[in-house]
Amino acid sequence: MINPRIFLQTMITLASASLGLVSALAWNEAIKATIVQVFGTDDSLAGLYTYAILATVLAIVVLSLLGRAAARIGGEAVINREAD
């Protein structure tokens, strides 16, 4: 017999992951289009590196902010800074 609580938790986890993927793909396209308009690059090597660098910087900033927010509310971040 299926436990309704576990089933609901699993469905929430799956929905969150799938919606997160859709959101990430949408941001991927938006960032690519922005790079093309702002920097005038296309799918050339320079454009791909520009995109990779900007995506990496954005990921670092977002993860740092989320880690700080988790620390403020008493949660633990997955990534811990060594300097603290």
HTML snippet that shows the backbone in 3Dmol.js (N, CA, C, O; Angstrom):
<script src="https://3Dmol.org/build/3Dmol-min.js"></script>
<div id="view" style="width:600px;height:400px;position:relative"></div>
<script>
const pdb = `
ATOM      1  N   MET A   1       0.835  -1.178   0.000  1.00  0.00           N
ATOM      2  CA  MET A   1       0.000   0.000   0.000  1.00  0.00           C
ATOM      3  C   MET A   1       0.887   1.250   0.000  1.00  0.00           C
ATOM      4  O   MET A   1       1.917   1.276   0.673  1.00  0.00           O
ATOM      5  N   ILE A   2       0.501   2.263  -0.735  1.00  0.00           N
ATOM      6  CA  ILE A   2       1.278   3.497  -0.859  1.00  0.00           C
ATOM      7  C   ILE A   2       0.931   4.437   0.285  1.00  0.00           C
ATOM      8  O   ILE A   2      -0.239   4.698   0.566  1.00  0.00           O
ATOM      9  N   ASN A   3       1.969   4.937   0.938  1.00  0.00           N
ATOM     10  CA  ASN A   3       1.786   5.922   1.993  1.00  0.00           C
ATOM     11  C   ASN A   3       1.477   7.264   1.333  1.00  0.00           C
ATOM     12  O   ASN A   3       2.305   7.767   0.573  1.00  0.00           O
ATOM     13  N   PRO A   4       0.298   7.867   1.601  1.00  0.00           N
ATOM     14  CA  PRO A   4      -0.075   9.127   0.940  1.00  0.00           C
ATOM     15  C   PRO A   4       0.898  10.273   1.218  1.00  0.00           C
ATOM     16  O   PRO A   4       1.125  11.120   0.353  1.00  0.00           O
ATOM     17  N   ARG A   5       1.467  10.301   2.413  1.00  0.00           N
ATOM     18  CA  ARG A   5       2.397  11.372   2.766  1.00  0.00           C
ATOM     19  C   ARG A   5       3.680  11.279   1.934  1.00  0.00           C
ATOM     20  O   ARG A   5       4.160  12.280   1.403  1.00  0.00           O
ATOM     21  N   ILE A   6       4.220  10.082   1.832  1.00  0.00           N
ATOM     22  CA  ILE A   6       5.438   9.873   1.038  1.00  0.00           C
ATOM     23  C   ILE A   6       5.156  10.138  -0.437  1.00  0.00           C
ATOM     24  O   ILE A   6       5.980  10.725  -1.138  1.00  0.00           O
ATOM     25  N   PHE A   7       3.993   9.703  -0.899  1.00  0.00           N
ATOM     26  CA  PHE A   7       3.601   9.944  -2.290  1.00  0.00           C
ATOM     27  C   PHE A   7       3.548  11.436  -2.590  1.00  0.00           C
ATOM     28  O   PHE A   7       4.064  11.888  -3.612  1.00  0.00           O
ATOM     29  N   LEU A   8       2.915  12.209  -1.688  1.00  0.00           N
ATOM     30  CA  LEU A   8       2.798  13.656  -1.884  1.00  0.00           C
ATOM     31  C   LEU A   8       4.171  14.317  -1.856  1.00  0.00           C
ATOM     32  O   LEU A   8       4.456  15.188  -2.678  1.00  0.00           O
ATOM     33  N   GLN A   9       5.021  13.912  -0.923  1.00  0.00           N
ATOM     34  CA  GLN A   9       6.368  14.481  -0.851  1.00  0.00           C
ATOM     35  C   GLN A   9       7.163  14.179  -2.120  1.00  0.00           C
ATOM     36  O   GLN A   9       7.903  15.032  -2.612  1.00  0.00           O
ATOM     37  N   THR A  10       7.011  12.978  -2.641  1.00  0.00           N
ATOM     38  CA  THR A  10       7.689  12.601  -3.879  1.00  0.00           C
ATOM     39  C   THR A  10       7.180  13.427  -5.050  1.00  0.00           C
ATOM     40  O   THR A  10       7.971  13.881  -5.876  1.00  0.00           O
ATOM     41  N   MET A  11       5.878  13.626  -5.129  1.00  0.00           N
ATOM     42  CA  MET A  11       5.295  14.422  -6.215  1.00  0.00           C
ATOM     43  C   MET A  11       5.753  15.880  -6.135  1.00  0.00           C
ATOM     44  O   MET A  11       6.022  16.501  -7.164  1.00  0.00           O
ATOM     45  N   ILE A  12       5.840  16.422  -4.938  1.00  0.00           N
ATOM     46  CA  ILE A  12       6.317  17.796  -4.774  1.00  0.00           C
ATOM     47  C   ILE A  12       7.775  17.901  -5.209  1.00  0.00           C
ATOM     48  O   ILE A  12       8.158  18.862  -5.876  1.00  0.00           O
ATOM     49  N   THR A  13       8.585  16.918  -4.835  1.00  0.00           N
ATOM     50  CA  THR A  13      10.000  16.910  -5.228  1.00  0.00           C
ATOM     51  C   THR A  13      10.146  16.837  -6.739  1.00  0.00           C
ATOM     52  O   THR A  13      10.937  17.575  -7.326  1.00  0.00           O
ATOM     53  N   LEU A  14       9.380  15.941  -7.373  1.00  0.00           N
ATOM     54  CA  LEU A  14       9.458  15.802  -8.827  1.00  0.00           C
ATOM     55  C   LEU A  14       8.964  17.060  -9.545  1.00  0.00           C
ATOM     56  O   LEU A  14       9.565  17.488 -10.530  1.00  0.00           O
ATOM     57  N   ALA A  15       7.877  17.650  -9.056  1.00  0.00           N
ATOM     58  CA  ALA A  15       7.358  18.872  -9.666  1.00  0.00           C
ATOM     59  C   ALA A  15       8.352  20.018  -9.512  1.00  0.00           C
ATOM     60  O   ALA A  15       8.555  20.795 -10.445  1.00  0.00           O
ATOM     61  N   SER A  16       8.967  20.125  -8.346  1.00  0.00           N
ATOM     62  CA  SER A  16       9.961  21.184  -8.122  1.00  0.00           C
ATOM     63  C   SER A  16      11.150  21.029  -9.055  1.00  0.00           C
ATOM     64  O   SER A  16      11.624  22.005  -9.636  1.00  0.00           O
ATOM     65  N   ALA A  17      11.626  19.804  -9.196  1.00  0.00           N
ATOM     66  CA  ALA A  17      12.773  19.560 -10.073  1.00  0.00           C
ATOM     67  C   ALA A  17      12.431  19.861 -11.523  1.00  0.00           C
ATOM     68  O   ALA A  17      13.223  20.486 -12.227  1.00  0.00           O
ATOM     69  N   SER A  18      11.262  19.426 -11.977  1.00  0.00           N
ATOM     70  CA  SER A  18      10.902  19.655 -13.379  1.00  0.00           C
ATOM     71  C   SER A  18      10.650  21.126 -13.659  1.00  0.00           C
ATOM     72  O   SER A  18      11.037  21.627 -14.715  1.00  0.00           O
ATOM     73  N   LEU A  19      10.006  21.829 -12.729  1.00  0.00           N
ATOM     74  CA  LEU A  19       9.791  23.268 -12.925  1.00  0.00           C
ATOM     75  C   LEU A  19      11.114  24.028 -12.858  1.00  0.00           C
ATOM     76  O   LEU A  19      11.292  25.023 -13.561  1.00  0.00           O
ATOM     77  N   GLY A  20      12.032  23.574 -12.027  1.00  0.00           N
ATOM     78  CA  GLY A  20      13.355  24.180 -11.977  1.00  0.00           C
ATOM     79  C   GLY A  20      14.106  24.007 -13.284  1.00  0.00           C
ATOM     80  O   GLY A  20      14.801  24.921 -13.728  1.00  0.00           O
ATOM     81  N   LEU A  21      13.971  22.846 -13.901  1.00  0.00           N
ATOM     82  CA  LEU A  21      14.613  22.602 -15.196  1.00  0.00           C
ATOM     83  C   LEU A  21      14.032  23.504 -16.274  1.00  0.00           C
ATOM     84  O   LEU A  21      14.770  24.082 -17.071  1.00  0.00           O
ATOM     85  N   VAL A  22      12.716  23.623 -16.297  1.00  0.00           N
ATOM     86  CA  VAL A  22      12.064  24.497 -17.285  1.00  0.00           C
ATOM     87  C   VAL A  22      12.518  25.936 -17.091  1.00  0.00           C
ATOM     88  O   VAL A  22      12.804  26.638 -18.061  1.00  0.00           O
ATOM     89  N   SER A  23      12.585  26.373 -15.841  1.00  0.00           N
ATOM     90  CA  SER A  23      13.038  27.727 -15.545  1.00  0.00           C
ATOM     91  C   SER A  23      14.492  27.929 -15.974  1.00  0.00           C
ATOM     92  O   SER A  23      14.835  28.966 -16.541  1.00  0.00           O
ATOM     93  N   ALA A  24      15.339  26.945 -15.704  1.00  0.00           N
ATOM     94  CA  ALA A  24      16.750  27.046 -16.094  1.00  0.00           C
ATOM     95  C   ALA A  24      16.906  27.124 -17.601  1.00  0.00           C
ATOM     96  O   ALA A  24      17.733  27.887 -18.100  1.00  0.00           O
ATOM     97  N   LEU A  25      16.127  26.349 -18.326  1.00  0.00           N
ATOM     98  CA  LEU A  25      16.198  26.405 -19.792  1.00  0.00           C
ATOM     99  C   LEU A  25      15.721  27.746 -20.323  1.00  0.00           C
ATOM    100  O   LEU A  25      16.274  28.266 -21.292  1.00  0.00           O
ATOM    101  N   ALA A  26      14.695  28.307 -19.693  1.00  0.00           N
ATOM    102  CA  ALA A  26      14.211  29.626 -20.108  1.00  0.00           C
ATOM    103  C   ALA A  26      15.277  30.691 -19.869  1.00  0.00           C
ATOM    104  O   ALA A  26      15.517  31.542 -20.725  1.00  0.00           O
ATOM    105  N   TRP A  27      15.923  30.639 -18.685  1.00  0.00           N
ATOM    106  CA  TRP A  27      16.998  31.584 -18.404  1.00  0.00           C
ATOM    107  C   TRP A  27      18.170  31.385 -19.349  1.00  0.00           C
ATOM    108  O   TRP A  27      18.819  32.353 -19.745  1.00  0.00           O
ATOM    109  N   ASN A  28      18.447  30.151 -19.710  1.00  0.00           N
ATOM    110  CA  ASN A  28      19.513  29.847 -20.655  1.00  0.00           C
ATOM    111  C   ASN A  28      19.287  30.590 -21.969  1.00  0.00           C
ATOM    112  O   ASN A  28      20.194  31.243 -22.485  1.00  0.00           O
ATOM    113  N   GLU A  29      18.085  30.486 -22.501  1.00  0.00           N
ATOM    114  CA  GLU A  29      17.768  31.166 -23.759  1.00  0.00           C
ATOM    115  C   GLU A  29      17.807  32.678 -23.611  1.00  0.00           C
ATOM    116  O   GLU A  29      18.281  33.379 -24.506  1.00  0.00           O
ATOM    117  N   ALA A  30      17.310  33.188 -22.483  1.00  0.00           N
ATOM    118  CA  ALA A  30      17.318  34.638 -22.259  1.00  0.00           C
ATOM    119  C   ALA A  30      18.738  35.181 -22.174  1.00  0.00           C
ATOM    120  O   ALA A  30      19.038  36.231 -22.742  1.00  0.00           O
ATOM    121  N   ILE A  31      19.607  34.474 -21.472  1.00  0.00           N
ATOM    122  CA  ILE A  31      20.993  34.921 -21.344  1.00  0.00           C
ATOM    123  C   ILE A  31      21.702  34.871 -22.690  1.00  0.00           C
ATOM    124  O   ILE A  31      22.455  35.783 -23.030  1.00  0.00           O
ATOM    125  N   LYS A  32      21.466  33.814 -23.455  1.00  0.00           N
ATOM    126  CA  LYS A  32      22.073  33.718 -24.790  1.00  0.00           C
ATOM    127  C   LYS A  32      21.630  34.872 -25.673  1.00  0.00           C
ATOM    128  O   LYS A  32      22.456  35.481 -26.352  1.00  0.00           O
ATOM    129  N   ALA A  33      20.340  35.182 -25.675  1.00  0.00           N
ATOM    130  CA  ALA A  33      19.826  36.280 -26.500  1.00  0.00           C
ATOM    131  C   ALA A  33      20.392  37.622 -26.049  1.00  0.00           C
ATOM    132  O   ALA A  33      20.682  38.487 -26.876  1.00  0.00           O
ATOM    133  N   THR A  34      20.550  37.797 -24.741  1.00  0.00           N
ATOM    134  CA  THR A  34      21.119  39.039 -24.213  1.00  0.00           C
ATOM    135  C   THR A  34      22.567  39.199 -24.655  1.00  0.00           C
ATOM    136  O   THR A  34      22.983  40.293 -25.037  1.00  0.00           O
ATOM    137  N   ILE A  35      23.328  38.128 -24.607  1.00  0.00           N
ATOM    138  CA  ILE A  35      24.732  38.190 -25.026  1.00  0.00           C
ATOM    139  C   ILE A  35      24.831  38.555 -26.501  1.00  0.00           C
ATOM    140  O   ILE A  35      25.693  39.339 -26.897  1.00  0.00           O
ATOM    141  N   VAL A  36      23.953  37.989 -27.305  1.00  0.00           N
ATOM    142  CA  VAL A  36      23.970  38.302 -28.739  1.00  0.00           C
ATOM    143  C   VAL A  36      23.685  39.782 -28.960  1.00  0.00           C
ATOM    144  O   VAL A  36      24.357  40.429 -29.763  1.00  0.00           O
ATOM    145  N   GLN A  37      22.690  40.325 -28.252  1.00  0.00           N
ATOM    146  CA  GLN A  37      22.330  41.736 -28.452  1.00  0.00           C
ATOM    147  C   GLN A  37      23.360  42.685 -27.858  1.00  0.00           C
ATOM    148  O   GLN A  37      23.716  43.679 -28.491  1.00  0.00           O
ATOM    149  N   VAL A  38      23.841  42.400 -26.662  1.00  0.00           N
ATOM    150  CA  VAL A  38      24.747  43.330 -25.984  1.00  0.00           C
ATOM    151  C   VAL A  38      26.155  43.278 -26.560  1.00  0.00           C
ATOM    152  O   VAL A  38      26.756  44.317 -26.834  1.00  0.00           O
ATOM    153  N   PHE A  39      26.680  42.073 -26.743  1.00  0.00           N
ATOM    154  CA  PHE A  39      28.057  41.944 -27.179  1.00  0.00           C
ATOM    155  C   PHE A  39      28.195  41.728 -28.679  1.00  0.00           C
ATOM    156  O   PHE A  39      29.308  41.763 -29.203  1.00  0.00           O
ATOM    157  N   GLY A  40      27.112  41.510 -29.363  1.00  0.00           N
ATOM    158  CA  GLY A  40      27.155  41.326 -30.801  1.00  0.00           C
ATOM    159  C   GLY A  40      27.782  40.017 -31.232  1.00  0.00           C
ATOM    160  O   GLY A  40      28.190  39.868 -32.384  1.00  0.00           O
ATOM    161  N   THR A  41      27.862  39.061 -30.305  1.00  0.00           N
ATOM    162  CA  THR A  41      28.439  37.769 -30.662  1.00  0.00           C
ATOM    163  C   THR A  41      27.316  36.793 -30.977  1.00  0.00           C
ATOM    164  O   THR A  41      26.171  36.992 -30.572  1.00  0.00           O
ATOM    165  N   ASP A  42      27.651  35.758 -31.687  1.00  0.00           N
ATOM    166  CA  ASP A  42      26.654  34.740 -32.009  1.00  0.00           C
ATOM    167  C   ASP A  42      27.131  33.403 -31.443  1.00  0.00           C
ATOM    168  O   ASP A  42      27.671  33.364 -30.337  1.00  0.00           O
ATOM    169  N   ASP A  43      26.948  32.333 -32.163  1.00  0.00           N
ATOM    170  CA  ASP A  43      27.378  31.022 -31.691  1.00  0.00           C
ATOM    171  C   ASP A  43      28.856  30.756 -31.956  1.00  0.00           C
ATOM    172  O   ASP A  43      29.281  29.602 -32.022  1.00  0.00           O
ATOM    173  N   SER A  44      29.633  31.820 -32.108  1.00  0.00           N
ATOM    174  CA  SER A  44      31.065  31.656 -32.311  1.00  0.00           C
ATOM    175  C   SER A  44      31.713  31.229 -30.998  1.00  0.00           C
ATOM    176  O   SER A  44      31.065  31.205 -29.952  1.00  0.00           O
ATOM    177  N   LEU A  45      32.964  30.901 -31.065  1.00  0.00           N
ATOM    178  CA  LEU A  45      33.704  30.470 -29.884  1.00  0.00           C
ATOM    179  C   LEU A  45      33.740  31.572 -28.822  1.00  0.00           C
ATOM    180  O   LEU A  45      33.592  31.294 -27.632  1.00  0.00           O
ATOM    181  N   ALA A  46      33.934  32.808 -29.249  1.00  0.00           N
ATOM    182  CA  ALA A  46      33.961  33.926 -28.298  1.00  0.00           C
ATOM    183  C   ALA A  46      32.610  34.066 -27.601  1.00  0.00           C
ATOM    184  O   ALA A  46      32.561  34.321 -26.398  1.00  0.00           O
ATOM    185  N   GLY A  47      31.518  33.902 -28.338  1.00  0.00           N
ATOM    186  CA  GLY A  47      30.188  33.992 -27.753  1.00  0.00           C
ATOM    187  C   GLY A  47      29.929  32.883 -26.751  1.00  0.00           C
ATOM    188  O   GLY A  47      29.314  33.109 -25.708  1.00  0.00           O
ATOM    189  N   LEU A  48      30.399  31.682 -27.070  1.00  0.00           N
ATOM    190  CA  LEU A  48      30.205  30.558 -26.161  1.00  0.00           C
ATOM    191  C   LEU A  48      30.997  30.736 -24.871  1.00  0.00           C
ATOM    192  O   LEU A  48      30.502  30.420 -23.789  1.00  0.00           O
ATOM    193  N   TYR A  49      32.228  31.243 -24.981  1.00  0.00           N
ATOM    194  CA  TYR A  49      33.018  31.485 -23.775  1.00  0.00           C
ATOM    195  C   TYR A  49      32.429  32.624 -22.950  1.00  0.00           C
ATOM    196  O   TYR A  49      32.405  32.553 -21.721  1.00  0.00           O
ATOM    197  N   THR A  50      31.957  33.665 -23.616  1.00  0.00           N
ATOM    198  CA  THR A  50      31.314  34.773 -22.903  1.00  0.00           C
ATOM    199  C   THR A  50      30.116  34.258 -22.126  1.00  0.00           C
ATOM    200  O   THR A  50      29.931  34.604 -20.960  1.00  0.00           O
ATOM    201  N   TYR A  51      29.308  33.436 -22.768  1.00  0.00           N
ATOM    202  CA  TYR A  51      28.133  32.865 -22.113  1.00  0.00           C
ATOM    203  C   TYR A  51      28.543  31.986 -20.935  1.00  0.00           C
ATOM    204  O   TYR A  51      27.942  32.071 -19.864  1.00  0.00           O
ATOM    205  N   ALA A  52      29.536  31.161 -21.117  1.00  0.00           N
ATOM    206  CA  ALA A  52      29.975  30.257 -20.046  1.00  0.00           C
ATOM    207  C   ALA A  52      30.493  31.032 -18.836  1.00  0.00           C
ATOM    208  O   ALA A  52      30.200  30.678 -17.693  1.00  0.00           O
ATOM    209  N   ILE A  53      31.257  32.085 -19.090  1.00  0.00           N
ATOM    210  CA  ILE A  53      31.793  32.897 -17.994  1.00  0.00           C
ATOM    211  C   ILE A  53      30.670  33.611 -17.256  1.00  0.00           C
ATOM    212  O   ILE A  53      30.631  33.597 -16.026  1.00  0.00           O
ATOM    213  N   LEU A  54      29.758  34.232 -17.993  1.00  0.00           N
ATOM    214  CA  LEU A  54      28.643  34.933 -17.348  1.00  0.00           C
ATOM    215  C   LEU A  54      27.739  33.970 -16.580  1.00  0.00           C
ATOM    216  O   LEU A  54      27.277  34.302 -15.488  1.00  0.00           O
ATOM    217  N   ALA A  55      27.483  32.799 -17.123  1.00  0.00           N
ATOM    218  CA  ALA A  55      26.646  31.811 -16.440  1.00  0.00           C
ATOM    219  C   ALA A  55      27.319  31.335 -15.161  1.00  0.00           C
ATOM    220  O   ALA A  55      26.648  31.123 -14.151  1.00  0.00           O
ATOM    221  N   THR A  56      28.633  31.165 -15.192  1.00  0.00           N
ATOM    222  CA  THR A  56      29.367  30.733 -14.009  1.00  0.00           C
ATOM    223  C   THR A  56      29.337  31.799 -12.928  1.00  0.00           C
ATOM    224  O   THR A  56      29.100  31.490 -11.760  1.00  0.00           O
ATOM    225  N   VAL A  57      29.573  33.039 -13.300  1.00  0.00           N
ATOM    226  CA  VAL A  57      29.529  34.138 -12.328  1.00  0.00           C
ATOM    227  C   VAL A  57      28.134  34.257 -11.719  1.00  0.00           C
ATOM    228  O   VAL A  57      27.997  34.425 -10.508  1.00  0.00           O
ATOM    229  N   LEU A  58      27.112  34.170 -12.546  1.00  0.00           N
ATOM    230  CA  LEU A  58      25.736  34.242 -12.052  1.00  0.00           C
ATOM    231  C   LEU A  58      25.446  33.101 -11.080  1.00  0.00           C
ATOM    232  O   LEU A  58      24.817  33.318 -10.044  1.00  0.00           O
ATOM    233  N   ALA A  59      25.895  31.900 -11.400  1.00  0.00           N
ATOM    234  CA  ALA A  59      25.673  30.748 -10.520  1.00  0.00           C
ATOM    235  C   ALA A  59      26.370  30.951  -9.174  1.00  0.00           C
ATOM    236  O   ALA A  59      25.800  30.630  -8.130  1.00  0.00           O
ATOM    237  N   ILE A  60      27.583  31.474  -9.187  1.00  0.00           N
ATOM    238  CA  ILE A  60      28.320  31.714  -7.947  1.00  0.00           C
ATOM    239  C   ILE A  60      27.601  32.733  -7.082  1.00  0.00           C
ATOM    240  O   ILE A  60      27.469  32.541  -5.874  1.00  0.00           O
ATOM    241  N   VAL A  61      27.135  33.817  -7.693  1.00  0.00           N
ATOM    242  CA  VAL A  61      26.434  34.862  -6.944  1.00  0.00           C
ATOM    243  C   VAL A  61      25.143  34.317  -6.336  1.00  0.00           C
ATOM    244  O   VAL A  61      24.875  34.529  -5.153  1.00  0.00           O
ATOM    245  N   VAL A  62      24.345  33.618  -7.139  1.00  0.00           N
ATOM    246  CA  VAL A  62      23.075  33.086  -6.645  1.00  0.00           C
ATOM    247  C   VAL A  62      23.303  32.075  -5.529  1.00  0.00           C
ATOM    248  O   VAL A  62      22.616  32.125  -4.508  1.00  0.00           O
ATOM    249  N   LEU A  63      24.249  31.161  -5.700  1.00  0.00           N
ATOM    250  CA  LEU A  63      24.516  30.168  -4.664  1.00  0.00           C
ATOM    251  C   LEU A  63      25.056  30.792  -3.386  1.00  0.00           C
ATOM    252  O   LEU A  63      24.736  30.331  -2.290  1.00  0.00           O
ATOM    253  N   SER A  64      25.866  31.829  -3.511  1.00  0.00           N
ATOM    254  CA  SER A  64      26.363  32.530  -2.322  1.00  0.00           C
ATOM    255  C   SER A  64      25.223  33.203  -1.569  1.00  0.00           C
ATOM    256  O   SER A  64      25.154  33.123  -0.343  1.00  0.00           O
ATOM    257  N   LEU A  65      24.332  33.863  -2.298  1.00  0.00           N
ATOM    258  CA  LEU A  65      23.189  34.519  -1.662  1.00  0.00           C
ATOM    259  C   LEU A  65      22.261  33.504  -1.001  1.00  0.00           C
ATOM    260  O   LEU A  65      21.769  33.745   0.102  1.00  0.00           O
ATOM    261  N   LEU A  66      22.019  32.386  -1.655  1.00  0.00           N
ATOM    262  CA  LEU A  66      21.170  31.351  -1.070  1.00  0.00           C
ATOM    263  C   LEU A  66      21.819  30.740   0.168  1.00  0.00           C
ATOM    264  O   LEU A  66      21.131  30.437   1.143  1.00  0.00           O
ATOM    265  N   GLY A  67      23.123  30.560   0.137  1.00  0.00           N
ATOM    266  CA  GLY A  67      23.836  30.039   1.305  1.00  0.00           C
ATOM    267  C   GLY A  67      23.749  30.981   2.487  1.00  0.00           C
ATOM    268  O   GLY A  67      23.556  30.538   3.619  1.00  0.00           O
ATOM    269  N   ARG A  68      23.887  32.265   2.242  1.00  0.00           N
ATOM    270  CA  ARG A  68      23.759  33.258   3.318  1.00  0.00           C
ATOM    271  C   ARG A  68      22.344  33.284   3.865  1.00  0.00           C
ATOM    272  O   ARG A  68      22.144  33.369   5.077  1.00  0.00           O
ATOM    273  N   ALA A  69      21.354  33.211   2.969  1.00  0.00           N
ATOM    274  CA  ALA A  69      19.954  33.202   3.409  1.00  0.00           C
ATOM    275  C   ALA A  69      19.662  31.969   4.253  1.00  0.00           C
ATOM    276  O   ALA A  69      18.956  32.061   5.257  1.00  0.00           O
ATOM    277  N   ALA A  70      20.198  30.814   3.858  1.00  0.00           N
ATOM    278  CA  ALA A  70      19.991  29.584   4.626  1.00  0.00           C
ATOM    279  C   ALA A  70      20.638  29.696   6.005  1.00  0.00           C
ATOM    280  O   ALA A  70      20.080  29.227   6.997  1.00  0.00           O
ATOM    281  N   ALA A  71      21.812  30.316   6.064  1.00  0.00           N
ATOM    282  CA  ALA A  71      22.495  30.481   7.342  1.00  0.00           C
ATOM    283  C   ALA A  71      21.719  31.410   8.275  1.00  0.00           C
ATOM    284  O   ALA A  71      21.697  31.194   9.486  1.00  0.00           O
ATOM    285  N   ARG A  72      21.089  32.431   7.723  1.00  0.00           N
ATOM    286  CA  ARG A  72      20.318  33.382   8.538  1.00  0.00           C
ATOM    287  C   ARG A  72      19.094  32.743   9.177  1.00  0.00           C
ATOM    288  O   ARG A  72      18.714  33.092  10.295  1.00  0.00           O
ATOM    289  N   ILE A  73      18.477  31.804   8.462  1.00  0.00           N
ATOM    290  CA  ILE A  73      17.260  31.207   9.002  1.00  0.00           C
ATOM    291  C   ILE A  73      17.550  29.915   9.756  1.00  0.00           C
ATOM    292  O   ILE A  73      16.627  29.222  10.184  1.00  0.00           O
ATOM    293  N   GLY A  74      18.810  29.594   9.918  1.00  0.00           N
ATOM    294  CA  GLY A  74      19.176  28.437  10.715  1.00  0.00           C
ATOM    295  C   GLY A  74      19.400  27.163   9.925  1.00  0.00           C
ATOM    296  O   GLY A  74      19.701  26.122  10.508  1.00  0.00           O
ATOM    297  N   GLY A  75      19.261  27.224   8.610  1.00  0.00           N
ATOM    298  CA  GLY A  75      19.525  26.045   7.791  1.00  0.00           C
ATOM    299  C   GLY A  75      21.006  25.934   7.498  1.00  0.00           C
ATOM    300  O   GLY A  75      21.791  26.825   7.822  1.00  0.00           O
ATOM    301  N   GLU A  76      21.366  24.844   6.891  1.00  0.00           N
ATOM    302  CA  GLU A  76      22.758  24.656   6.521  1.00  0.00           C
ATOM    303  C   GLU A  76      22.886  24.681   5.010  1.00  0.00           C
ATOM    304  O   GLU A  76      22.114  24.032   4.304  1.00  0.00           O
ATOM    305  N   ALA A  77      23.845  25.417   4.521  1.00  0.00           N
ATOM    306  CA  ALA A  77      24.101  25.483   3.096  1.00  0.00           C
ATOM    307  C   ALA A  77      24.898  24.254   2.681  1.00  0.00           C
ATOM    308  O   ALA A  77      25.670  23.701   3.464  1.00  0.00           O
ATOM    309  N   VAL A  78      24.696  23.839   1.444  1.00  0.00           N
ATOM    310  CA  VAL A  78      25.458  22.708   0.928  1.00  0.00           C
ATOM    311  C   VAL A  78      26.907  23.098   0.737  1.00  0.00           C
ATOM    312  O   VAL A  78      27.810  22.292   0.959  1.00  0.00           O
ATOM    313  N   ILE A  79      27.132  24.350   0.319  1.00  0.00           N
ATOM    314  CA  ILE A  79      28.488  24.855   0.085  1.00  0.00           C
ATOM    315  C   ILE A  79      28.873  25.720   1.287  1.00  0.00           C
ATOM    316  O   ILE A  79      28.194  26.701   1.590  1.00  0.00           O
ATOM    317  N   ASN A  80      29.950  25.362   1.962  1.00  0.00           N
ATOM    318  CA  ASN A  80      30.441  26.137   3.082  1.00  0.00           C
ATOM    319  C   ASN A  80      31.719  26.837   2.692  1.00  0.00           C
ATOM    320  O   ASN A  80      32.575  26.258   2.023  1.00  0.00           O
ATOM    321  N   ARG A  81      31.852  28.082   3.108  1.00  0.00           N
ATOM    322  CA  ARG A  81      33.061  28.828   2.807  1.00  0.00           C
ATOM    323  C   ARG A  81      34.130  28.483   3.849  1.00  0.00           C
ATOM    324  O   ARG A  81      33.840  28.389   5.042  1.00  0.00           O
ATOM    325  N   GLU A  82      35.356  28.299   3.387  1.00  0.00           N
ATOM    326  CA  GLU A  82      36.466  27.952   4.258  1.00  0.00           C
ATOM    327  C   GLU A  82      36.920  29.140   5.096  1.00  0.00           C
ATOM    328  O   GLU A  82      37.457  28.949   6.187  1.00  0.00           O
ATOM    329  N   ALA A  83      36.716  30.369   4.609  1.00  0.00           N
ATOM    330  CA  ALA A  83      37.244  31.554   5.255  1.00  0.00           C
ATOM    331  C   ALA A  83      36.521  31.912   6.552  1.00  0.00           C
ATOM    332  O   ALA A  83      37.047  32.678   7.359  1.00  0.00           O
ATOM    333  N   ASP A  84      35.344  31.378   6.759  1.00  0.00           N
ATOM    334  CA  ASP A  84      34.571  31.755   7.963  1.00  0.00           C
ATOM    335  C   ASP A  84      35.159  31.245   9.222  1.00  0.00           C
ATOM    336  O   ASP A  84      34.615  31.487  10.300  1.00  0.00           O
TER     337      ASP A  84
END
`;
const viewer = $3Dmol.createViewer("view");
viewer.addModel(pdb, "pdb");
viewer.setStyle({}, {cartoon: {color: "spectrum"}});
viewer.zoomTo();
viewer.render();
</script>
